[in-house]
Amino acid sequence: GTEEEVNNWRIKEYPVIQKMARKQGAEIHWCVPKNATGGRLKGIYFKSVTNKGELRFFIYDQLAVNIYVQFLDQLSKSTPRRIIAIFNRMRIKDRGLLTTWLNQHDERITMIIIQ
């Protein structure tokens, strides 16, 4: 987004997410999917960074319809705390599968997509 859109989100929406995280005892994870096409790494990887600077990498050898479900499942198992996973401008082919999984795991994880 534009600088103005980013600032508006940071001022208006992010404090609401921070408050929700504090109330729920949740960790905020900034999640980024990336395609890896060069060198020894091929496929797709996700990285997750918390507000405390904790970094997690998840590497997959191919892009599958349920790749977001796999990532979120592994991410939620990597910490005992509830997770708020924030993604930026994500495109998902099968939102139905992801929505079903999120509804089944809503006590452990919330996914927010910034448009």
Summary of the structure (lengths in Angstrom):
residues: 115
radius of gyration: 14.6
end to end distance: 7.8
largest distance: 43.1
contacts: 293
relative contact order: 0.17
helix: 37%
strand: 31%
